Amino acid sequence: MRIRIDLAYDGGGFHGWAAQPGLRTVQGELSAAAATALRVPSVDLVCAGRTDTGVHARGQVVHLDVEPDALARSAGRSPDPPLGALVRRLNGILPADVRVRRAVEAPDGFDARFSALWRRYAYRVADTPAAVDPLTRGHVLAWPRPLDVDLMNEAAVLLLGQHDFASFCKQREGATTIRVLEALSWQRLPSGVVEATVRADAFCHSMVRSLVGCLLAVGEGRRPVAWAGDVLAAERRDASVAVVHAHGLTLEEVAYPPDAELGARVELTRARREKA
């Protein structure tokens, strides 16, 4: 059977999601905990989005496959249903900076990565002394200059839609940089923190942090609004676009289609994206 796990973590103590020899990663911690909880030699995990070093998650989604008998045995004498017992056992094994929020049997055709419709991230910036809170310094970027939210929203509109985002991505051999950016907007919260909401069908490496870096340059007045569109149109990395620090970024939510459409979504996502 396939199990869907909803996961949250503080990325500050991890070298990203993906397992790496000799480094502490979210995948490494969770796979080891799952193997212990399920009493199996090893567990393979697939996640919705591979977060980079220092990036946080409230809404990460993971799937794993397990024999039903192994799941039943893993519950031991627990009065909880097997999946409820699994959540309790995992959270008892995992360190405090990783929490399993729920575990459910996945519907037929579900794939945490390829079934996803979109991923939503938030990036948070404190741009005034009053908004800088030392208690949230691991999750909010402290910015030394005031930002104009209206200008950043004007520039963000130029980036929406399906484009080749090569200007905002670290190119990987054989991988496309064509993405559909569905939403990109900024708001100032009551706390004074400026928050970006970024949603796309998928993201390439460093894309969100590069988009944010571009718009911060506009927001502080160093670049005109039109510059964001010029950078996008160039379709090549621009050294003047800063890749902002990872700790301001959080994966907030991953959306999936109705169960009957999961298989079709997998096929569509696996197909290589091409320009419209």
VOBA-1610 file (N, C-alpha, C; in pm, whole numbers, padded with zeros to 5 digits, always signed):
BEGIN
Met+00085-00119+00000Met+00000+00000+00000Met+00088+00124+00000Arg+00033+00234-00051Arg+00106+00361-00054Arg+00051+00452+00057Ile+00141+00512+00132Ile+00105+00599+00242Ile+00144+00742+00208Arg+00051+00835+00228Arg+00081+00978+00216Arg+00110+01033+00355Ile+00222+01103+00368Ile+00260+01167+00493Ile+00266+01318+00471Asp+00200+01392+00559Asp+00209+01537+00558Asp+00307+01579+00667Leu+00404+01663+00629Leu+00523+01684+00709Leu+00554+01833+00725Ala+00606+01869+00842Ala+00654+02005+00865Ala+00793+01998+00925Tyr+00878+02096+00893Tyr+01012+02097+00951Tyr+01072+02237+00949Asp+01161+02257+01044Asp+01245+02377+01048Asp+01373+02341+00974Gly+01395+02407+00861Gly+01508+02370+00776Gly+01643+02420+00822Gly+01645+02500+00930Gly+01771+02561+00972Gly+01880+02464+01007Gly+01844+02345+01055Gly+01944+02248+01094Gly+01969+02139+00991Phe+01919+02158+00869Phe+01929+02054+00767Phe+02001+02104+00642His+02069+02012+00576His+02129+02038+00445His+02026+02003+00337Gly+01907+02061+00349Gly+01804+02039+00251Gly+01727+01909+00273Trp+01639+01880+00176Trp+01559+01758+00183Trp+01640+01634+00148Ala+01707+01635+00035Ala+01761+01513-00025Ala+01874+01452+00057Ala+01870+01322+00076Ala+01973+01250+00151Ala+02110+01270+00087Gln+02209+01295+00170Gln+02347+01312+00127Gln+02439+01245+00229Pro+02537+01170+00183Pro+02627+01099+00275Pro+02696+01196+00372Gly+02688+01165+00499Gly+02759+01243+00600Gly+02694+01374+00638Leu+02576+01405+00580Leu+02509+01532+00610Leu+02370+01504+00666Arg+02325+01592+00753Arg+02192+01579+00813Arg+02089+01637+00717Thr+01996+01555+00671Thr+01893+01599+00578Thr+01757+01552+00629Val+01652+01615+00578Val+01516+01577+00619Val+01485+01436+00571Gln+01519+01406+00447Gln+01493+01273+00395Gln+01567+01168+00476Gly+01691+01196+00511Gly+01768+01101+00589Gly+01705+01073+00724Glu+01661+01179+00794Glu+01599+01162+00925Glu+01467+01086+00914Leu+01383+01125+00817Leu+01252+01062+00806Leu+01262+00917+00760Ser+01349+00889+00665Ser+01361+00751+00616Ser+01413+00658+00725Ala+01508+00707+00805Ala+01559+00625+00916Ala+01450+00602+01020Ala+01373+00706+01051Ala+01265+00693+01149Ala+01157+00598+01099Ala+01124+00608+00970Ala+01020+00522+00914Ala+01064+00376+00913Ala+01192+00352+00881Ala+01242+00214+00883Ala+01233+00156+01024Thr+01267+00236+01123Thr+01258+00190+01262Thr+01113+00166+01302Ala+01025+00260+01270Ala+00885+00248+01310Ala+00816+00130+01243Leu+00850+00105+01115Leu+00788-00003+01039Leu+00862-00136+01053Arg+00978-00130+01118Arg+01059-00251+01142Arg+01098-00318+01011Val+01148-00235+00919Val+01196-00284+00789Val+01338-00232+00769Pro+01417-00295+00680Pro+01556-00254+00663Pro+01572-00111+00612Ser+01486-00069+00521Ser+01499+00066+00464Ser+01365+00109+00406Val+01352+00239+00385Val+01229+00296+00330Val+01267+00398+00224Asp+01203+00390+00108Asp+01222+00488+00002Asp+01112+00593+00011Leu+01153+00719+00006Leu+01059+00830+00018Leu+01059+00914-00109Val+00943+00964-00147Val+00928+01060-00257Val+00856+01182-00202Cys+00913+01301-00225Cys+00852+01422-00170Cys+00795+01509-00282Ala+00708+01603-00244Ala+00646+01693-00341Ala+00745+01795-00394Gly+00836+01842-00308Gly+00932+01943-00348Gly+01060+01932-00269Arg+01173+01920-00338Arg+01302+01906-00269Arg+01350+02042-00222Thr+01328+02073-00098Thr+01370+02201-00044Thr+01522+02206-00028Asp+01578+02326-00048Asp+01722+02345-00039Asp+01766+02362+00107Thr+01896+02365+00127Thr+01953+02386+00259Thr+01894+02511+00324Gly+01841+02496+00445Gly+01790+02609+00520Gly+01646+02646+00494Val+01582+02586+00394Val+01443+02618+00361Val+01350+02537+00453His+01243+02600+00499His+01149+02537+00592His+01028+02481+00516Ala+00945+02404+00589Ala+00821+02352+00530Ala+00715+02338+00637Arg+00595+02383+00603Arg+00476+02352+00683Arg+00388+02251+00611Gly+00401+02246+00478Gly+00309+02165+00399Gly+00376+02066+00306Gln+00493+02013+00345Gln+00558+01912+00261Gln+00472+01785+00257Val+00471+01719+00142Val+00397+01594+00125Val+00494+01487+00075Val+00484+01369+00135Val+00576+01259+00106Val+00494+01132+00085His+00540+01044-00003His+00478+00912-00005His+00582+00802+00011Leu+00537+00688+00062Leu+00621+00569+00075Leu+00532+00448+00055Asp+00592+00339+00013Asp+00519+00214-00010Asp+00559+00112+00096Val+00460+00039+00147Val+00484-00059+00253Val+00384-00173+00239Glu+00427-00291+00279Glu+00335-00404+00280Glu+00232-00384+00391Pro+00103-00408+00363Pro+00001-00388+00466Pro+00029-00466+00594Asp+00082-00588+00581Asp+00112-00667+00700Asp+00220-00602+00785Ala+00318-00541+00719Ala+00425-00473+00793Ala+00369-00354+00869Leu+00277-00281+00807Leu+00215-00167+00875Leu+00136-00215+00996Ala+00059-00322+00979Ala-00021-00374+01090Ala+00068-00420+01205Arg+00177-00489+01173Arg+00267-00538+01278Arg+00334-00422+01352Ser+00362-00315+01280Ser+00434-00203+01341Ser+00353-00135+01452Ala+00221-00151+01448Ala+00137-00088+01551Ala+00152-00154+01686Gly+00198-00279+01686Gly+00219-00350+01812Gly+00091-00357+01894Arg+00097-00320+02020Arg-00019-00325+02110Arg-00095-00193+02116Ser-00062-00100+02029Ser-00129+00029+02032Ser-00278+00014+02005Pro-00362+00084+02081Pro-00506+00080+02055Pro-00546+00164+01933Asp-00452+00243+01881Asp-00482+00327+01766Asp-00484+00244+01638Pro-00554+00291+01535Pro-00543+00227+01404Pro-00398+00231+01357Pro-00357+00140+01268Pro-00215+00132+01230Pro-00154+00265+01183Leu-00227+00343+01103Leu-00170+00469+01055Leu-00161+00572+01167Gly-00256+00573+01257Gly-00247+00661+01373Gly-00130+00622+01462Ala-00111+00493+01479Ala+00003+00445+01559Ala+00134+00481+01491Leu+00136+00476+01357Leu+00258+00512+01285Leu+00295+00658+01308Val+00197+00747+01304Val+00224+00889+01329Val+00284+00908+01468Arg+00226+00842+01567Arg+00276+00855+01704Arg+00418+00801+01715Arg+00445+00688+01652Arg+00579+00630+01659Arg+00681+00717+01588Leu+00645+00767+01470Leu+00739+00851+01396Leu+00775+00976+01476Asn+00675+01042+01533Asn+00702+01163+01609Asn+00776+01134+01739Gly+00767+01011+01787Gly+00846+00972+01902Gly+00992+00946+01870Ile+01019+00915+01743Ile+01156+00885+01699Ile+01223+01009+01641Leu+01149+01089+01567Leu+01206+01204+01496Leu+01253+01312+01593Pro+01354+01391+01552Pro+01394+01507+01631Pro+01285+01612+01631Ala+01296+01707+01723Ala+01189+01806+01742Ala+01171+01900+01625Asp+01272+01912+01536Asp+01258+02004+01423Asp+01194+01940+01301Val+01140+01819+01316Val+01061+01753+01212Val+00937+01694+01277Arg+00820+01723+01223Arg+00696+01668+01277Arg+00611+01611+01164Val+00558+01490+01187Val+00460+01430+01097Val+00322+01476+01143Arg+00249+01540+01053Arg+00117+01592+01088Arg+00007+01489+01069Arg+00022+01405+00968Arg-00075+01298+00948Arg-00018+01196+00852Ala-00075+01076+00855Ala-00042+00970+00759Ala-00172+00901+00721Val-00197+00892+00590Val-00320+00829+00541Val-00285+00738+00424Glu-00373+00641+00398Glu-00353+00558+00280Glu-00381+00643+00157Ala-00286+00644+00065Ala-00300+00725-00055Ala-00396+00659-00153Pro-00473+00737-00226Pro-00562+00680-00329Pro-00481+00626-00446Asp-00544+00542-00525Asp-00478+00485-00643Asp-00428+00597-00734Gly-00306+00582-00784Gly-00249+00679-00877Gly-00178+00794-00811Phe-00180+00801-00677Phe-00119+00916-00609Phe+00033+00907-00613Asp+00096+01017-00648Asp+00241+01032-00643Asp+00269+01170-00583Ala+00340+01175-00472Ala+00360+01302-00401Ala+00421+01408-00493Arg+00509+01367-00582Arg+00575+01462-00671Arg+00496+01486-00798Phe+00466+01381-00872Phe+00412+01399-01007Phe+00261+01423-01011Ser+00190+01394-00902Ser+00047+01422-00900Ser+00016+01567-00864Ala+00113+01641-00812Ala+00086+01775-00759Ala+00042+01870-00870Leu-00058+01952-00838Leu-00102+02058-00929Leu-00014+02182-00915Trp+00017+02219-00791Trp+00102+02334-00765Trp+00161+02326-00625Arg+00268+02406-00607Arg+00331+02424-00477Arg+00322+02573-00442Arg+00293+02601-00316Arg+00286+02740-00271Arg+00391+02765-00164Tyr+00474+02866-00189Tyr+00577+02907-00094Tyr+00545+03047-00041Ala+00599+03077+00076Ala+00596+03213+00129Ala+00739+03255+00159Tyr+00768+03382+00131Tyr+00897+03440+00169Tyr+00868+03563+00252Arg+00935+03574+00368Arg+00906+03680+00464Arg+01029+03766+00488Val+01004+03899+00485Val+01112+03997+00497Val+01071+04103+00600Ala+01162+04136+00692Ala+01143+04247+00785Ala+01231+04362+00738Asp+01167+04470+00693Asp+01243+04579+00630Asp+01248+04706+00716Thr+01201+04698+00840Thr+01210+04811+00932Thr+01259+04760+01067Pro+01324+04845+01146Pro+01370+04801+01279Pro+01255+04748+01366Ala+01137+04808+01354Ala+01024+04765+01436Ala+00975+04626+01399Ala+00997+04583+01273Ala+00948+04453+01228Ala+01047+04340+01254Val+01171+04374+01285Val+01273+04271+01308Val+01253+04213+01448Asp+01217+04086+01451Asp+01191+04016+01577Asp+01298+03909+01597Pro+01381+03920+01701Pro+01486+03820+01720Pro+01431+03679+01741Leu+01305+03666+01781Leu+01246+03535+01801Leu+01210+03465+01670Thr+01203+03541+01560Thr+01172+03481+01430Thr+01287+03497+01332Arg+01405+03526+01382Arg+01518+03554+01293Arg+01555+03435+01205Gly+01518+03313+01246Gly+01548+03196+01165Gly+01449+03172+01053His+01345+03259+01044His+01239+03238+00945His+01205+03364+00866Val+01261+03476+00905Val+01231+03603+00840Val+01362+03673+00807Leu+01376+03716+00681Leu+01497+03786+00638Leu+01494+03930+00688Ala+01597+03973+00758Ala+01609+04114+00799Ala+01672+04191+00684Trp+01600+04292+00633Trp+01643+04369+00517Trp+01675+04512+00563Pro+01790+04568+00521Pro+01833+04696+00580Pro+01765+04820+00525Arg+01686+04807+00417Arg+01626+04924+00354Arg+01474+04904+00339Pro+01396+05011+00350Pro+01249+04998+00337Pro+01209+04957+00196Leu+01101+04881+00188Leu+01053+04827+00061Leu+00917+04885+00026Asp+00897+04912-00104Asp+00770+04960-00155Asp+00692+04840-00210Val+00592+04797-00135Val+00516+04678-00174Val+00444+04699-00306Asp+00392+04818-00331Asp+00320+04844-00456Asp+00410+04828-00578Leu+00532+04878-00569Leu+00626+04861-00680Leu+00659+04714-00703Met+00676+04639-00596Met+00708+04496-00611Met+00592+04421-00674Asn+00470+04458-00639Asn+00355+04393-00701Asn+00342+04429-00849Glu+00375+04553-00885Glu+00374+04591-01027Glu+00475+04508-01105Ala+00593+04491-01051Ala+00696+04412-01118Ala+00660+04264-01123Ala+00596+04215-01018Ala+00560+04073-01012Ala+00465+04033-01124Val+00376+04123-01163Val+00280+04094-01270Val+00352+04058-01399Leu+00469+04116-01423Leu+00545+04091-01546Leu+00601+03949-01552Leu+00600+03879-01439Leu+00661+03746-01432Leu+00558+03633-01435Leu+00430+03666-01428Leu+00327+03564-01421Leu+00307+03493-01555Gly+00262+03368-01547Gly+00232+03291-01666Gly+00337+03186-01696Gln+00325+03124-01813Gln+00422+03022-01856Gln+00537+03089-01928His+00657+03065-01877His+00777+03124-01934His+00894+03028-01916Asp+01001+03059-01987Asp+01129+02996-01958Asp+01195+03080-01849Phe+01207+03024-01730Phe+01261+03097-01616Phe+01411+03073-01598Ala+01482+03052-01709Ala+01625+03026-01702Ala+01700+03140-01632Ser+01650+03262-01641Ser+01715+03376-01577Ser+01711+03366-01425Phe+01620+03284-01373Phe+01601+03276-01229Phe+01633+03138-01173Cys+01697+03055-01251Cys+01722+02917-01208Cys+01868+02879-01226Lys+01913+02788-01143Lys+02041+02724-01165Lys+02017+02606-01257Gln+02072+02613-01377Gln+02046+02514-01480Gln+02101+02378-01441Arg+02019+02275-01462Arg+02064+02138-01444Arg+02060+02068-01579Glu+02164+01995-01610Glu+02177+01932-01742Glu+02057+01843-01770Gly+01995+01865-01885Gly+01882+01784-01928Gly+01749+01823-01868Ala+01747+01927-01782Ala+01623+01967-01716Ala+01569+02095-01778Thr+01438+02102-01796Thr+01377+02222-01850Thr+01360+02328-01742Thr+01363+02454-01784Thr+01338+02565-01692Thr+01206+02634-01726Ile+01123+02570-01805Ile+00991+02623-01836Ile+00896+02588-01722Arg+00830+02690-01668Arg+00738+02672-01557Arg+00616+02762-01577Val+00509+02733-01505Val+00390+02818-01504Val+00382+02884-01367Leu+00412+03012-01363Leu+00405+03089-01238Leu+00261+03140-01225Glu+00185+03081-01134Glu+00042+03108-01124Glu+00012+03229-01035Ala+00095+03253-00936Ala+00071+03365-00844Ala+00203+03414-00789Leu+00216+03546-00779Leu+00332+03609-00716Leu+00286+03746-00669Ser+00271+03762-00539Ser+00222+03889-00485Ser+00282+03913-00348Trp+00277+04042-00307Trp+00334+04085-00181Trp+00228+04155-00097Gln+00239+04139+00034Gln+00155+04213+00126Gln+00233+04243+00253Arg+00195+04353+00318Arg+00256+04386+00447Arg+00162+04337+00557Leu+00212+04251+00642Leu+00133+04193+00750Leu+00118+04293+00864Pro+00020+04271+00953Pro+00005+04359+01069Pro+00132+04373+01152Ser+00216+04271+01152Ser+00342+04275+01227Ser+00444+04369+01163Gly+00416+04415+01040Gly+00512+04495+00966Gly+00598+04415+00871Val+00595+04283+00884Val+00672+04195+00794Val+00609+04198+00655Val+00694+04199+00553Val+00648+04192+00414Val+00655+04046+00370Glu+00543+03996+00318Glu+00533+03854+00283Glu+00500+03837+00136Ala+00578+03753+00069Ala+00550+03715-00069Ala+00480+03581-00072Thr+00380+03569-00157Thr+00315+03442-00186Thr+00352+03403-00328Val+00409+03284-00344Val+00458+03239-00475Val+00400+03100-00502Arg+00328+03086-00613Arg+00266+02958-00646Arg+00293+02923-00791Ala+00335+02799-00815Ala+00364+02754-00952Ala+00339+02604-00961Asp+00328+02557-01087Asp+00312+02412-01105Asp+00432+02338-01050Ala+00550+02398-01062Ala+00673+02342-01007Ala+00777+02453-01009Phe+00887+02430-00941Phe+00995+02529-00935Phe+01127+02462-00970Cys+01212+02534-01041Cys+01346+02484-01064Cys+01439+02537-00954His+01562+02488-00953His+01654+02513-00843His+01680+02662-00823Ser+01655+02711-00702Ser+01677+02850-00657Ser+01580+02949-00720Met+01476+02904-00787Met+01387+02994-00860Met+01316+03093-00768Val+01257+03045-00658Val+01181+03136-00572Val+01273+03241-00512Arg+01389+03200-00464Arg+01480+03296-00400Arg+01536+03397-00500Ser+01548+03357-00626Ser+01592+03452-00729Ser+01480+03550-00765Leu+01357+03501-00775Leu+01244+03590-00801Leu+01232+03694-00690Val+01245+03649-00566Val+01237+03741-00453Val+01351+03842-00459Gly+01472+03796-00489Gly+01586+03887-00497Gly+01567+03994-00603Cys+01510+03956-00716Cys+01482+04052-00823Cys+01383+04158-00775Leu+01276+04114-00708Leu+01171+04208-00668Leu+01213+04294-00549Leu+01302+04244-00465Leu+01353+04329-00357Leu+01433+04447-00414Ala+01506+04422-00522Ala+01582+04530-00587Ala+01487+04638-00639Val+01371+04596-00690Val+01272+04692-00735Val+01209+04764-00616Gly+01177+04687-00513Gly+01109+04743-00397Gly+01190+04846-00320Glu+01321+04836-00324Glu+01403+04935-00254Glu+01448+05048-00347Gly+01405+05042-00472Gly+01429+05153-00564Gly+01558+05145-00642Arg+01632+05035-00633Arg+01757+05024-00709Arg+01733+04993-00855Arg+01619+04933-00886Arg+01586+04896-01024Arg+01444+04942-01056Pro+01415+04974-01183Pro+01279+05011-01221Pro+01190+04887-01230Val+01061+04909-01230Val+00965+04799-01240Val+00991+04714-01363Ala+01018+04778-01478Ala+01034+04705-01604Ala+01153+04611-01603Trp+01246+04632-01513Trp+01367+04548-01509Trp+01333+04402-01487Ala+01231+04372-01407Ala+01193+04233-01382Ala+01157+04163-01513Gly+01081+04230-01599Gly+01046+04171-01727Gly+01165+04157-01819Asp+01259+04251-01813Asp+01380+04243-01895Asp+01464+04122-01855Val+01477+04100-01725Val+01554+03985-01677Val+01491+03856-01725Leu+01359+03844-01713Leu+01288+03724-01757Leu+01310+03700-01906Ala+01297+03804-01987Ala+01307+03790-02132Ala+01445+03747-02178Ala+01548+03776-02099Ala+01685+03741-02139Ala+01707+03591-02140Glu+01634+03517-02056Glu+01643+03371-02049Glu+01785+03323-02024Arg+01858+03397-01942Arg+01992+03353-01900Arg+02022+03415-01764Arg+02103+03346-01687Arg+02135+03392-01553Arg+02199+03531-01557Asp+02152+03616-01465Asp+02203+03752-01455Asp+02264+03767-01317Ala+02393+03796-01313Ala+02463+03806-01185Ala+02410+03919-01098Ser+02339+04014-01158Ser+02284+04125-01079Ser+02158+04087-01003Val+02103+03968-01031Val+01986+03919-00959Val+02034+03838-00839Ala+02011+03889-00718Ala+02057+03820-00598Ala+01969+03699-00568Val+02032+03591-00524Val+01960+03476-00470Val+01955+03497-00319Val+01840+03534-00267Val+01831+03573-00126Val+01849+03452-00035His+01874+03479+00093His+01900+03373+00190His+01782+03276+00199Ala+01815+03151+00227Ala+01714+03046+00229Ala+01620+03055+00348His+01665+03111+00460His+01587+03099+00583His+01455+03175+00582Gly+01437+03269+00486Gly+01309+03340+00476Gly+01202+03263+00402Leu+01237+03146+00349Leu+01148+03072+00258Leu+01085+02951+00327Thr+00953+02935+00306Thr+00880+02822+00363Thr+00787+02763+00259Leu+00793+02630+00243Leu+00695+02558+00161Leu+00567+02545+00243Glu+00462+02614+00200Glu+00339+02622+00280Glu+00234+02518+00242Glu+00224+02485+00113Glu+00112+02400+00072Glu+00141+02336-00063Val+00092+02213-00079Val+00095+02143-00208Val-00047+02099-00239Ala-00095+02125-00360Ala-00232+02091-00398Ala-00233+01975-00497Tyr-00338+01892-00486Tyr-00354+01776-00573Tyr-00494+01775-00632Pro-00511+01712-00748Pro-00644+01705-00811Pro-00732+01602-00740Pro-00860+01594-00778Pro-00945+01487-00725Pro-00885+01349-00754Asp-00921+01253-00671Asp-00861+01120-00681Asp-00870+01061-00821Ala-00982+01082-00889Ala-01002+01023-01021Ala-00908+01080-01125Glu-00846+01195-01097Glu-00759+01261-01195Glu-00611+01247-01162Leu-00578+01172-01058Leu-00438+01163-01016Leu-00350+01099-01122Gly-00396+00988-01180Gly-00314+00919-01279Gly-00287+01004-01401Ala-00390+01075-01447Ala-00373+01162-01564Ala-00276+01275-01533Arg-00282+01325-01411Arg-00190+01433-01373Arg-00046+01385-01373Val-00023+01263-01329Val+00112+01207-01331Val+00167+01203-01473Glu+00086+01156-01567Glu+00130+01147-01705Glu+00160+01284-01763Leu+00075+01381-01732Leu+00095+01516-01783Leu+00223+01577-01726Thr+00247+01558-01598Thr+00364+01619-01534Thr+00493+01555-01583Arg+00491+01427-01608Arg+00612+01359-01654Arg+00653+01404-01795Ala+00558+01448-01874Ala+00590+01496-02008Ala+00673+01622-01999Arg+00773+01634-02079Arg+00862+01751-02076Arg+00786+01876-02116Arg+00801+01983-02035Arg+00734+02109-02065Arg+00796+02175-02189Glu+00709+02227-02271Glu+00755+02300-02389Glu+00687+02436-02390Lys+00748+02532-02458Lys+00690+02666-02467Lys+00556+02661-02537Ala+00463+02743-02486Ala+00331+02751-02549Ala+00342+02821-02683
//
